[in-house]
Amino acid sequence: MKDEKKAIRNTVLSCLHMMDHEGHREYSNKIASTLYQQEEWVNAKNVGITISRAPELDTKPIIEKAWKQGKIVTVPKCLPKNNEMQFRRLQSFDQLETVYYGLSEPIVSETQYIPQEQIDLLIVPGVAYIPQGYRVGFGGGYYDRFLANYSGIAISLAFREQIVENVPIEAHDIPVSKIITPERIFICNEL
């Protein structure tokens, strides 16, 4: 199963790396515009979202939009010792630091911890998705552990290349409720 996930991850990531800059920007904007019209976004006071890096969909404009709309933005801080993550309030991109694998995370001393029950909407990252909401992530399992106790709404944003026919599903995997792509919105139901 691990090998199958790795193969899916490698295939999808190489497709995303081949996407031209203009197309990437256009599709990112289209997905973000659709997100802003969703009831889950409109009603959310506190949004949990990652700081993306290429070739992922660009989340910085989404974060800026949330700030403009008066939403609280929380971003994850990974805690590798216990393989967990906590979300911290981000009020400026200056409150970020580069950590392992070139990831941007909140500086603990400059940001406030936000308990998961206060996050209304969680934008869940991933590499590949099936229409039922299950996903192959980047391999750390952080979101699966976080989602196990999360009771808010979880949505993913994906390019069309990230929607695949099958992903291995394990007992601990938790689907998102909606996937927004440039062409359509998948309302996800468990298998």
C-alpha positions as CSV (number, residue, x, y, z in Angstrom):
1,M,0.0,0.0,0.0
2,K,2.9,2.3,0.8
3,D,4.4,1.6,-2.6
4,E,1.1,2.3,-4.3
5,K,0.7,5.6,-2.6
6,K,4.3,6.5,-3.5
7,A,3.7,5.7,-7.1
8,I,0.5,7.8,-7.2
9,R,2.3,10.7,-5.5
10,N,5.2,10.6,-7.9
11,T,2.9,10.4,-11.0
12,V,0.7,13.3,-9.9
13,L,3.5,15.5,-8.7
14,S,5.4,15.1,-12.1
15,C,2.2,16.1,-13.9
16,L,1.9,19.2,-11.7
17,H,5.5,20.1,-12.2
18,M,4.9,20.1,-16.0
19,M,2.1,22.7,-15.7
20,D,3.1,26.0,-17.1
21,H,3.2,29.1,-14.9
22,E,0.3,30.9,-16.6
23,G,-2.0,27.8,-16.4
24,H,-1.0,27.2,-12.8
25,R,-1.9,30.8,-11.9
26,E,-5.2,30.8,-13.9
27,Y,-6.4,27.5,-12.4
28,S,-5.4,28.6,-8.9
29,N,-7.4,31.8,-9.3
30,K,-10.4,29.9,-10.7
31,I,-10.4,27.4,-7.8
32,A,-10.0,30.3,-5.2
33,S,-12.9,32.2,-6.8
34,T,-15.1,29.1,-6.5
35,L,-14.1,28.7,-2.9
36,Y,-15.1,32.2,-2.0
37,Q,-18.6,31.5,-3.2
38,Q,-19.1,28.4,-1.0
39,E,-21.3,28.6,2.0
40,E,-18.6,27.0,4.1
41,W,-16.2,29.8,3.3
42,V,-18.8,32.6,3.7
43,N,-19.8,31.3,7.1
44,A,-16.3,30.5,8.4
45,K,-14.8,32.9,11.0
46,N,-11.6,30.8,11.4
47,V,-9.9,29.2,8.5
48,G,-7.1,26.6,8.8
49,I,-4.9,26.5,5.7
50,T,-1.3,25.5,4.8
51,I,1.3,27.8,3.3
52,S,1.7,26.1,0.0
53,R,4.8,25.6,-2.1
54,A,5.2,24.7,-5.8
55,P,3.7,22.8,-7.5
56,E,0.7,23.1,-5.1
57,L,-2.2,25.5,-5.6
58,D,-1.0,28.9,-4.3
59,T,-2.7,29.6,-0.9
60,K,-1.2,33.0,-0.3
61,P,-3.9,34.9,-2.2
62,I,-6.6,32.9,-0.3
63,I,-5.0,33.8,3.0
64,E,-4.9,37.5,2.0
65,K,-8.6,37.3,1.0
66,A,-9.4,35.8,4.4
67,W,-7.6,38.6,6.1
68,K,-9.5,41.2,4.0
69,Q,-12.8,39.6,5.0
70,G,-11.9,39.7,8.7
71,K,-11.4,36.0,9.1
72,I,-8.9,34.5,11.5
73,V,-6.3,32.5,9.6
74,T,-4.6,29.6,11.3
75,V,-1.7,27.7,9.8
76,P,-0.1,24.4,10.9
77,K,3.0,23.9,12.9
78,C,4.2,20.3,12.7
79,L,5.5,18.6,15.8
80,P,7.7,15.8,14.5
81,K,8.5,14.4,18.0
82,N,4.9,13.1,18.3
83,N,3.8,13.3,14.6
84,E,1.1,15.9,15.4
85,M,0.4,19.4,14.3
86,Q,-1.1,22.4,15.9
87,F,-2.6,25.4,14.2
88,R,-1.4,28.9,15.1
89,R,-2.9,32.3,14.2
90,L,-1.2,34.0,11.3
91,Q,-1.6,37.8,11.0
92,S,1.4,38.5,8.7
93,F,3.6,36.5,6.4
94,D,6.5,37.9,8.4
95,Q,5.4,35.5,11.2
96,L,6.6,32.5,9.1
97,E,9.9,30.7,9.1
98,T,11.4,28.1,6.8
99,V,11.7,24.7,8.4
100,Y,12.6,21.1,7.2
101,Y,11.9,20.3,3.5
102,G,11.6,24.0,2.8
103,L,8.2,24.2,4.4
104,S,6.9,27.6,5.8
105,E,5.5,27.3,9.3
106,P,4.5,29.8,12.0
107,I,7.1,31.1,14.4
108,V,5.8,29.8,17.8
109,S,7.0,32.8,19.7
110,E,5.1,35.2,17.4
111,T,1.9,33.4,16.9
112,Q,-1.0,32.2,19.1
113,Y,-2.1,28.6,19.4
114,I,-5.7,28.0,18.2
115,P,-7.5,24.8,19.4
116,Q,-8.9,22.7,16.6
117,E,-12.5,23.1,17.8
118,Q,-12.2,26.8,17.0
119,I,-11.4,26.1,13.3
120,D,-14.6,26.3,11.3
121,L,-13.1,25.4,7.9
122,L,-10.0,23.4,7.2
123,I,-8.5,23.5,3.8
124,V,-6.8,20.1,3.6
125,P,-3.8,19.7,1.3
126,G,-3.0,16.6,-0.7
127,V,-1.4,15.2,-3.8
128,A,-4.2,13.0,-5.3
129,Y,-7.9,12.6,-4.6
130,I,-10.8,10.4,-5.6
131,P,-14.2,12.0,-6.0
132,Q,-15.4,10.4,-2.7
133,G,-13.0,12.7,-0.8
134,Y,-10.2,10.3,0.1
135,R,-6.7,11.5,-0.6
136,V,-3.0,10.7,-0.9
137,G,-1.1,13.3,1.1
138,F,2.6,14.1,1.2
139,G,3.4,11.1,3.3
140,G,3.6,12.4,6.9
141,G,0.1,11.4,8.1
142,Y,-0.2,14.7,10.0
143,Y,-3.6,15.6,8.5
144,D,-5.0,12.1,9.0
145,R,-4.2,12.3,12.7
146,F,-5.6,15.9,13.0
147,L,-8.8,15.0,11.1
148,A,-9.5,12.1,13.4
149,N,-10.6,14.5,16.1
150,Y,-11.7,17.4,14.0
151,S,-15.4,18.2,13.9
152,G,-15.4,21.2,11.5
153,I,-15.7,21.2,7.8
154,A,-12.8,19.9,5.7
155,I,-12.5,20.9,2.0
156,S,-9.7,20.3,-0.5
157,L,-8.6,22.4,-3.5
158,A,-7.2,20.5,-6.4
159,F,-6.1,20.8,-10.0
160,R,-7.8,18.4,-12.5
161,E,-4.5,16.4,-12.6
162,Q,-4.9,15.6,-8.9
163,I,-8.3,13.8,-9.4
164,V,-7.5,10.1,-9.9
165,E,-9.6,6.9,-10.2
166,N,-8.2,5.1,-7.2
167,V,-6.2,5.7,-4.0
168,P,-5.5,3.0,-1.4
169,I,-7.8,3.6,1.5
170,E,-6.8,2.6,5.0
171,A,-9.0,2.4,8.2
172,H,-7.6,5.6,9.6
173,D,-8.2,7.7,6.4
174,I,-10.9,10.4,6.7
175,P,-12.4,11.9,3.6
176,V,-12.9,15.6,3.0
177,S,-16.5,16.8,2.4
178,K,-15.8,18.7,-0.8
179,I,-13.1,19.0,-3.5
180,I,-13.0,22.1,-5.6
181,T,-11.3,21.9,-9.0
182,P,-11.2,24.5,-11.8
183,E,-14.0,22.7,-13.7
184,R,-16.3,21.3,-10.9
185,I,-17.0,20.8,-7.3
186,F,-17.1,17.2,-6.0
187,I,-19.5,16.8,-3.1
188,C,-17.9,13.8,-1.4
189,N,-19.6,10.9,0.3
190,E,-17.9,8.1,2.0
191,L,-17.7,4.8,0.0
